[in-house]
């Protein structure tokens, strides 16, 4: 780690927890710019969880229903 980065880290440690989180997100975003491309929003995560619950409960489309859907959308 460079001296400048060590100085920045020491300075950020003096900030509030909320401000430290902001600084950490900025640094992580800089270090891995593609990471944001693959992060789901809270709403999207909730949809995924709902879908998983529905599958576990057996609430899935039948083969006939899927064939009908594909036919309607001309696939």
C-alpha positions in Angstrom: 0.0 0.0 0.0 1.3 3.4 -0.9 1.9 6.1 1.7 -0.8 8.3 0.2 -3.4 5.4 0.4 -2.3 4.8 4.0 -2.8 8.5 4.8 -6.3 8.4 3.1 -7.2 5.3 5.1 -6.1 6.9 8.4 -8.2 10.0 7.5 -11.3 8.0 6.6 -11.1 6.1 9.9 -11.8 9.4 11.6 -15.1 9.8 9.8 -18.5 8.6 11.0 -19.5 5.1 10.2 -21.9 6.3 7.4 -19.2 8.4 5.8 -16.7 5.5 6.0 -19.3 3.3 4.2 -19.5 6.0 1.4 -15.8 6.2 1.1 -15.5 2.3 1.0 -18.2 2.1 -1.7 -16.3 4.7 -3.8 -13.0 2.9 -3.4 -14.5 -0.5 -4.2 -16.3 0.9 -7.2 -13.0 2.3 -8.4 -11.1 -1.0 -7.8 -13.8 -3.1 -9.5 -15.9 -0.9 -11.9 -17.8 -3.9 -13.2 -19.1 -4.9 -9.8 -22.0 -2.4 -10.1 -23.2 -4.1 -13.3 -24.1 -7.2 -11.4 -25.7 -5.9 -8.2 -29.5 -6.2 -7.7 -31.6 -3.6 -6.1 -33.5 -4.4 -3.0 -36.7 -4.6 -5.1 -35.0 -7.1 -7.5 -33.7 -9.2 -4.6 -37.3 -9.3 -3.2 -38.6 -10.5 -6.6 -35.9 -13.3 -6.6 -36.9 -14.4 -3.1 -40.6 -14.4 -4.1 -39.8 -16.5 -7.2 -37.8 -19.0 -5.1 -40.7 -19.3 -2.6 -43.1 -19.9 -5.4 -40.9 -22.7 -6.9 -40.5 -24.3 -3.5 -44.3 -24.2 -3.2 -44.7 -25.9 -6.6 -46.2 -22.7 -8.2 -44.6 -23.2 -11.6 -46.1 -23.1 -15.1 -47.0 -26.4 -16.7 -45.5 -27.5 -20.0 -48.8 -26.7 -21.8 -48.9 -23.2 -20.3 -45.4 -22.5 -21.4 -46.1 -23.7 -24.9 -49.2 -21.5 -25.0 -47.1 -18.5 -23.8 -44.5 -19.1 -26.5 -47.1 -19.4 -29.2 -48.7 -16.1 -28.2 -45.4 -14.4 -28.4 -44.6 -16.0 -31.7 -41.4 -17.8 -30.6 
